[in-house]
Amino acid sequence: MSAAPAEQPYGEAAPPATKTLLDVANEIIEQCPGYRVEIIGGQIFVTPPPDGPHAEALTELMLPFLAAGLHREKARVLQGIGLWLPDGPYDYAIPDLSVVDADYKEHLAKFNCYGPLPFRLVLEVTSGNYQADLHVKTTAYANAKVPVYVIVDRKHNRLHVLTDPAQDDYATHRLHAPGELVTLPESIGAKVTLDVAEVLTAAGKAAAQAE
C-alpha cells in the first residue's frame, strides 16, 4: 500500500524530494549513454564507453573459460552483468567479465543487477582509474563473498588472483608475471589455466587507453 503524501500548507509548494545515489546514477546513465556507472562504497564511479580494443581484449579473455565448458548447462560467462553489493543501500558494480551460475536470473535484485550468490568469479581489466580495481573493488567483491577475483593489471603488467574472501579483503592475493601459467581454483566449475603473457598481451591491445 502506498504511503499518503505529507500534507503541505495551502499555497506552498512541496519541497523537492531528496535524491538517492541510485537516482543520480540513473540520471548520469540517461545523460551519458554507453558510460559505465557504478556505486561502490557510497561513491559514484563513471567510466567512459569501452573502445574496440578493450572489447576485443575481453573477447580474448573469455576464450579459456569457454573452452573449459563454463558457458553451458551449469554456468554462464558474461560481460557487463550488474552485481548488487551488500556494502550500502545502493551499491552495485559492473565487472568486465563474470562467471555465474546458470540460474543467475533467479537472483535479480535491483537496478537490473543480480545478488552475489551466483557469482563464481569476477574479472576486471584495469583502465585509467586502476586504483578502483586494485583497492575499492577488492573490498567490495570481498564483502560480497565472490570466491575469485582476477585483475588484469595493465598498469604494472601482471595478473592478480584473489581468493578466500574475508571482511574488506581477500585472505589470499597472488601476483603473477608473464611467463607463468596460472590455474584458477576449480571452485569456478572447471579447470581453467591462464597464460599470463597471453592474457596481458590481449589486454595490452588497449594499453594506450589505460595509461
C-alpha positions as CSV (number, residue, x, y, z in Angstrom):
1,M,0.0,0.0,0.0
2,S,1.4,3.4,-0.9
3,A,2.1,5.9,1.9
4,A,-0.1,9.0,1.9
5,P,1.7,12.2,0.8
6,A,2.7,14.5,3.6
7,E,0.4,17.5,4.0
8,Q,1.6,20.9,3.0
9,P,0.3,24.4,3.9
10,Y,-2.1,25.6,1.4
11,G,-0.5,27.6,-1.4
12,E,3.1,26.5,-0.6
13,A,5.0,24.1,-2.9
14,A,6.2,20.8,-1.6
15,P,10.0,20.7,-1.0
16,P,11.9,18.7,-3.7
17,A,12.3,15.0,-2.8
18,T,15.8,14.0,-1.8
19,K,17.6,12.2,-4.5
20,T,19.3,8.9,-3.7
21,L,22.6,7.9,-5.2
22,L,20.6,5.5,-7.4
23,D,18.6,8.4,-8.7
24,V,21.8,10.3,-9.5
25,A,23.3,7.2,-11.2
26,N,20.2,6.8,-13.3
27,E,20.4,10.4,-14.4
28,I,24.0,10.0,-15.5
29,I,23.1,6.9,-17.4
30,E,20.3,8.8,-19.2
31,Q,22.6,11.8,-20.0
32,C,25.7,9.7,-20.9
33,P,24.6,6.7,-22.9
34,G,27.3,4.0,-23.1
35,Y,29.1,5.0,-19.9
36,R,29.5,2.5,-17.1
37,V,28.1,3.9,-13.9
38,E,28.7,2.1,-10.6
39,I,28.1,2.9,-6.9
40,I,30.8,1.4,-4.7
41,G,31.5,2.3,-1.1
42,G,28.9,5.0,-1.4
43,Q,30.7,6.7,-4.2
44,I,29.7,7.0,-7.9
45,F,32.2,5.8,-10.4
46,V,31.7,6.8,-14.1
47,T,33.8,5.0,-16.8
48,P,33.8,6.1,-20.5
49,P,32.4,3.7,-23.0
50,P,34.9,0.9,-23.8
51,D,36.6,1.2,-27.2
52,G,37.1,-1.5,-29.7
53,P,40.4,-2.8,-28.4
54,H,39.1,-3.1,-24.9
55,A,36.1,-5.1,-26.1
56,E,38.5,-7.3,-28.2
57,A,40.6,-7.9,-25.2
58,L,37.6,-9.1,-23.2
59,T,36.7,-11.5,-26.0
60,E,40.2,-13.0,-25.9
61,L,40.0,-13.3,-22.2
62,M,36.7,-15.2,-22.4
63,L,38.1,-17.9,-24.6
64,P,39.8,-20.1,-21.9
65,F,36.6,-20.1,-19.9
66,L,34.5,-21.0,-22.9
67,A,37.0,-23.7,-23.9
68,A,36.7,-25.2,-20.4
69,G,32.9,-25.6,-20.9
70,L,31.8,-23.0,-18.4
71,H,29.2,-21.5,-20.7
72,R,26.9,-24.5,-20.8
73,E,24.2,-26.1,-18.6
74,K,25.5,-25.1,-15.2
75,A,27.3,-21.8,-15.7
76,R,27.5,-18.7,-17.9
77,V,30.4,-16.4,-18.9
78,L,29.1,-12.9,-19.2
79,Q,30.4,-9.4,-19.9
80,G,29.0,-6.4,-18.1
81,I,26.4,-8.0,-15.8
82,G,25.5,-5.9,-12.7
83,L,26.4,-7.2,-9.2
84,W,24.3,-5.8,-6.4
85,L,26.7,-5.2,-3.4
86,P,25.9,-5.6,0.3
87,D,28.0,-2.6,1.5
88,G,25.4,0.0,1.1
89,P,21.7,0.6,0.3
90,Y,22.5,1.5,-3.3
91,D,25.9,-0.1,-4.0
92,Y,26.5,-2.1,-7.2
93,A,29.3,-2.9,-9.6
94,I,29.6,-4.0,-13.2
95,P,32.6,-6.3,-13.6
96,D,34.2,-6.5,-17.0
97,L,33.7,-10.3,-17.0
98,S,31.9,-12.7,-14.7
99,V,31.4,-16.5,-14.3
100,V,28.0,-17.1,-12.8
101,D,25.6,-20.0,-12.1
102,A,23.3,-20.7,-15.0
103,D,20.3,-19.8,-12.8
104,Y,21.6,-16.3,-12.1
105,K,18.3,-14.8,-13.4
106,E,16.6,-16.1,-10.3
107,H,18.7,-13.8,-8.2
108,L,17.6,-10.5,-9.8
109,A,18.0,-7.8,-7.0
110,K,17.6,-4.1,-8.0
111,F,18.5,-1.8,-10.8
112,N,18.9,-4.7,-13.3
113,C,21.6,-6.1,-11.0
114,Y,21.9,-9.6,-9.5
115,G,22.6,-10.7,-6.0
116,P,26.2,-12.0,-5.3
117,L,25.2,-15.6,-4.6
118,P,25.5,-16.9,-8.2
119,F,28.8,-15.2,-8.9
120,R,31.7,-17.6,-9.0
121,L,34.4,-15.3,-10.4
122,V,34.7,-11.6,-11.5
123,L,37.4,-10.2,-13.7
124,E,38.5,-6.6,-14.2
125,V,40.9,-5.2,-16.8
126,T,42.4,-2.1,-15.4
127,S,41.7,1.3,-17.0
128,G,42.8,4.8,-16.2
129,N,41.3,4.6,-12.7
130,Y,43.2,1.4,-12.0
131,Q,43.2,2.2,-8.2
132,A,39.5,1.4,-8.1
133,D,40.1,-2.1,-9.5
134,L,43.0,-2.7,-7.2
135,H,41.5,-1.4,-3.9
136,V,37.9,-0.2,-4.0
137,K,36.6,-3.1,-5.9
138,T,38.7,-5.6,-4.0
139,T,36.9,-4.5,-0.8
140,A,33.5,-4.6,-2.5
141,Y,33.9,-8.0,-4.0
142,A,35.4,-9.5,-0.8
143,N,32.4,-8.3,1.2
144,A,30.1,-9.7,-1.4
145,K,31.8,-13.1,-0.9
146,V,32.7,-13.5,-4.6
147,P,35.1,-16.5,-4.4
148,V,37.6,-15.5,-7.0
149,Y,38.6,-12.0,-8.2
150,V,41.0,-11.7,-11.2
151,I,42.6,-8.4,-12.0
152,V,44.4,-7.9,-15.4
153,D,46.8,-5.2,-14.3
154,R,47.9,-3.3,-17.4
155,K,49.5,-0.6,-15.4
156,H,52.0,-2.9,-13.8
157,N,52.0,-5.7,-16.4
158,R,50.9,-8.5,-14.0
159,L,47.9,-10.7,-13.1
160,H,46.3,-10.7,-9.7
161,V,44.4,-13.7,-8.5
162,L,42.5,-13.1,-5.2
163,T,40.7,-15.9,-3.3
164,D,39.2,-16.7,0.1
165,P,37.1,-13.5,0.6
166,A,37.1,-12.1,4.2
167,Q,36.0,-8.9,5.7
168,D,37.0,-6.0,3.4
169,D,39.7,-8.0,1.7
170,Y,40.8,-11.4,0.3
171,A,42.9,-13.6,2.5
172,T,44.9,-14.9,-0.4
173,H,46.3,-12.5,-3.0
174,R,48.8,-13.8,-5.5
175,L,50.7,-11.9,-8.2
176,H,51.7,-13.5,-11.5
177,A,54.1,-12.2,-14.1
178,P,54.5,-13.0,-17.9
179,G,55.9,-16.5,-18.4
180,E,53.7,-18.1,-15.7
181,L,50.8,-20.4,-16.2
182,V,48.0,-19.8,-13.6
183,T,45.4,-22.5,-12.9
184,L,42.3,-20.9,-11.3
185,P,40.5,-22.6,-8.4
186,E,38.3,-25.3,-9.6
187,S,35.5,-23.9,-7.5
188,I,34.6,-21.8,-10.5
189,G,33.3,-25.1,-12.1
190,A,36.1,-26.2,-14.4
191,K,39.8,-26.3,-14.7
192,V,40.9,-23.0,-16.3
193,T,44.6,-22.3,-16.9
194,L,45.6,-18.8,-17.9
195,D,48.9,-18.0,-19.7
196,V,49.8,-14.7,-18.1
197,A,51.8,-13.5,-21.1
198,E,48.9,-14.2,-23.4
199,V,46.4,-12.5,-21.1
200,L,48.5,-9.4,-20.7
201,T,49.2,-9.3,-24.5
202,A,45.4,-9.4,-25.2
203,A,44.7,-6.8,-22.6
204,G,47.6,-4.7,-23.8
205,K,45.8,-4.1,-27.1
206,A,44.0,-1.3,-25.2
207,A,47.0,-0.3,-23.0
208,A,47.4,3.1,-24.6
209,Q,43.9,4.0,-23.4
210,A,44.6,2.6,-19.9
211,E,47.5,5.0,-19.1
